[in-house]
């Protein structure tokens, strides 16, 4: 989802950014949010710290969430520093807040929906970009609403989460993005 958000930002932002900068950010982001997490998952599986990719128990989620927080810190301070692209810096800071909140809940033995944290956070970011730059992306927002509904429905259908876990996940995705938008300006 972070890759989707960043591609969306680069495609909709009216700011001029050199293509070389965009490509370097996308390559770095792809390595840190796709390749590295896959390698970490296989390492955790090999070490017996993760039974499946679904991370079914809240205890199984603790180490992957902590490692994800470290990856996000690298993204925030090395790939998207505040001095370059402020919106993306604070987007990832909000994602870090969501991850840390989810980690705390996992430590407290509550399993919030990471799927909904991700998709509602990205939806909120899209909405805030639309408002900030006064661009019409109603079709994208409508599609995102459908996707949020599909993700929530699938999590219930698969009995992966309760309704409360989905609601908490949604709030953990939305609230940090709304808090961080105040620092964009």
C-alpha positions in Angstrom: 0.0 0.0 0.0 2.8 2.5 0.6 4.0 2.0 -3.0 0.5 2.6 -4.2 0.3 5.8 -2.2 3.7 7.1 -3.4 2.9 6.3 -7.1 -0.4 8.1 -6.7 1.3 11.1 -5.1 3.9 11.4 -7.9 1.1 11.1 -10.5 -1.2 13.7 -9.0 1.1 16.2 -7.3 1.3 19.5 -9.2 4.9 20.0 -7.8 7.8 19.6 -10.2 10.0 16.7 -9.2 12.9 15.5 -11.4 12.3 12.1 -12.9 15.6 10.8 -11.5 14.4 11.7 -8.0 11.0 10.0 -8.6 12.7 6.8 -9.9 15.2 6.7 -7.1 12.4 7.1 -4.5 10.3 4.4 -6.1 13.2 1.9 -6.4 14.2 2.5 -2.7 10.6 2.2 -1.6 10.1 -1.0 -3.6 13.2 -2.6 -2.0 12.2 -1.5 1.5 8.5 -2.3 1.4 8.3 -5.3 -0.9 11.6 -7.1 -1.2 12.9 -6.7 2.3 9.6 -7.7 4.1 9.4 -10.8 1.9 13.0 -11.7 2.9 12.2 -11.0 6.5 9.1 -13.2 6.4 11.1 -16.2 5.0 13.7 -15.6 7.7 11.1 -15.6 10.4 9.4 -18.7 9.0 12.8 -20.5 8.9 13.5 -19.5 12.5 10.0 -20.7 13.5 8.8 -17.2 14.5 6.0 -17.1 12.0 4.0 -20.2 11.1 2.1 -18.8 8.1 2.0 -15.5 6.2 -1.3 -14.7 7.9 0.2 -14.1 11.3 -3.0 -15.5 12.9 -2.2 -14.9 16.6 -1.4 -11.5 18.1 1.8 -12.8 19.5 3.1 -13.8 16.1 2.5 -10.2 14.9 4.8 -8.6 17.5 8.2 -9.2 15.8 7.1 -8.5 12.2 5.4 -5.2 13.4 8.5 -4.2 15.2 10.7 -4.9 12.2 8.2 -3.0 10.0 8.6 0.0 12.4 12.4 -0.1 11.8 11.9 -0.2 8.1 9.5 2.8 8.3 12.1 4.7 10.3 14.6 4.2 7.5 12.0 5.4 5.0 11.1 8.5 7.1 14.7 9.6 7.7 16.6 8.4 4.7 14.2 8.0 1.7 11.6 10.7 2.4 13.1 13.3 4.7 11.0 16.3 5.5 13.3 18.6 3.6 12.4 16.9 0.3 8.8 15.8 0.0 6.9 16.9 3.1 3.6 15.2 2.3 5.3 11.8 1.9 7.4 12.3 5.0 4.3 12.8 7.1 2.4 10.1 5.3 5.1 7.6 6.4 5.2 9.2 9.9 1.5 8.5 10.2 2.0 4.9 8.9 4.6 4.5 11.7 2.1 5.8 14.2 -0.4 3.2 12.9 2.2 0.4 13.1 3.3 1.3 16.6 -0.4 1.5 17.7 -1.0 -1.9 16.2 2.2 -3.3 17.9 1.1 -2.0 21.3 -2.3 -3.7 20.8 -0.6 -6.9 19.7 1.5 -6.8 22.9 -1.8 -6.4 24.8 -3.2 -9.4 22.9 -5.6 -7.6 20.6 -5.4 -8.3 16.9 -6.4 -5.3 14.9 -6.8 -5.6 11.1 -3.5 -4.6 9.4 -5.3 -4.9 6.1 -7.8 -2.2 7.0 -5.1 -0.1 8.7 -3.2 0.0 5.3 -6.1 0.6 3.0 -8.0 3.2 5.1 -4.7 5.0 5.7 -4.0 5.2 2.0 -7.6 6.2 1.3 -7.3 9.0 3.8 -4.0 10.1 2.3 -5.7 10.2 -1.2 -8.5 12.3 0.2 -6.1 14.7 1.9 -4.0 15.1 -1.2 -7.2 15.8 -3.1 -8.2 18.5 -0.7 -4.7 20.0 -0.3 -4.2 20.3 -4.1 -7.8 20.9 -5.0 -7.9 18.1 -7.5 -10.9 16.0 -8.5 -10.2 12.3 -7.8 -13.8 11.2 -7.1 -13.4 8.1 -9.2 -10.3 7.0 -7.3 -12.0 7.7 -4.0 -15.1 5.7 -5.0 -12.9 2.8 -6.1 -11.1 3.0 -2.8 -14.4 2.9 -0.9 -15.3 -0.3 -2.8 -11.9 -1.8 -2.1 -12.2 -1.0 1.7 -15.6 -2.7 1.7 -14.2 -5.7 -0.1 -11.3 -6.0 2.2 -13.4 -5.7 5.3 -15.9 -8.2 3.9 -13.2 -10.7 3.0 -11.7 -10.5 6.5 -15.1 -11.2 8.1 -15.8 -14.0 5.6 -12.5 -15.7 6.3 -13.1 -15.3 10.0 -9.7 -13.6 10.3 -11.1 -10.8 12.4 -14.1 -9.7 14.4 -16.1 -6.5 13.6 -14.4 -4.8 16.5 -10.9 -5.6 15.1 -11.9 -4.2 11.7 -13.3 -1.0 13.3 -10.1 -0.5 15.4 -8.0 -1.2 12.3 -9.9 1.4 10.3 -9.4 4.0 13.0 -5.7 3.2 13.3 -5.4 3.8 9.6 -7.4 7.1 9.4 -6.6 9.0 12.6 -2.8 9.2 12.3 -3.2 10.5 8.7 -5.6 13.2 9.9 -3.3 14.1 12.7 -0.2 14.4 10.4 -1.9 16.5 7.7 -1.6 19.5 10.1 2.2 19.4 9.6 2.2 19.5 5.8 2.1 23.2 5.7 
